[in-house]
Amino acid sequence: MPGTFTRGLVAGAAGTTVLTAVTYLDMAIRGRPASTAPERTVDALAAVAGAQVPGRGRVLEDRRTALGALAGIGTGLATGVLASVARSAGIRLPGPVGAVATGATAMAACDIPIAVLGVGDPRTWSRADWLADAVPHLAYGATVHGIVSAVRTDRERAVPRGAASAGLTLRSAALGVAAGSRAALGFAGPTLTAPTKPGRLGGSSVPARALAAAALVGELVADKSPDTPDRTEPGGLVPRLVGATAGATRLAERERANAALPAAAAGVGAVAGAFGGLAWRRWASTRLPDLSAALVEDGVALALAALACLPGRNRRPLAVVPG
């Protein structure tokens, strides 16, 4: 059976082919021109890097077109690999939900750079513009999700996943709140409380524990600095979301549970923890010294992470025979 990376590349390649076919079919039916956004994005990226695409006239135009197409192919392959990794991590979405989620991820990977680089403003797009973008990406998502779901790796065949319990979902949300306050807790909590038995599913090695502890201590110290960026800005919020969802998948792995719902709960918890922690610090700034307010938040975050990660860490694994 193929591994996670190979499966993702195959799914991404198939999805990119379908996306391209649907796009050109739309162009043929409506007689619309090809989008120039990929070429303009290439120009914008070159400008950010302080360079320019070499060539003049037709040579320059052809090179911009080629680079834009290659960037699109790379995005399609990378999203396929990401979907495969998520599947291997235990996130098993129903068909329609998985297709929409995968397509939306690929669409965001294309549209967010367009907005950030000033190439275009999606808020000004017409309904036809959105449909021309969304329909091919939905076809891409359906293709990728279908392949990733149908082709199981050896590990997935050996370790089936059941439905996530309410307790696991609630604990994942609590871990998300903790990670929203301290991003490292999303990784460190499950790692430091994981089984130590060699080969145990969900276990962690000594180096992994040491790295997780160092990252946690480092963040607890760095948070006290006035130069620490705002946790609700993209640069501060994204690591918290990643840490929360990764931690939830580790908790689900211990219980052989589908990680989709726990990961979603952790993501919501991370947003709540980030904005709630910021609100606490602002409220406490007029009543407590900054250090005291930060230490109180540290204590709450650590307690939530412990409540989320300590239960079930020594659960006896099930004996599963690959079929």
Buried (B, 14 or more C-beta within 10 A) or exposed (E): EBEBBBBBBBBBBBBBBBBBEBBEEBBEEEEEEEBBBBBBBBBBBBEEEEEEBEEEEEEBEEBBBBBBBEBBBEBBBBBBBBBBBBBBBBBBBEEEEBBBBBBBBBBEBBBEBBEEBEBBEEEEBEEEEEEBBBBBBBBBBBBBBBBBBEBBBEEBEEBBBEEBBEEBBBBBBBBBBBBBBBBBBBBBBBBBBBBEEEEBBBBBEEEBBEBBBEBBEEBBEEBEEEEEEEBBEEEBBEBBBBBBBBBBBBBBBBBBBBBBBBBBBBBBBBBBBBBBBBEBBEEBEEEBEEEEBBBBBBEBBBEBBBBBBEBBBEBEBEEEEEE
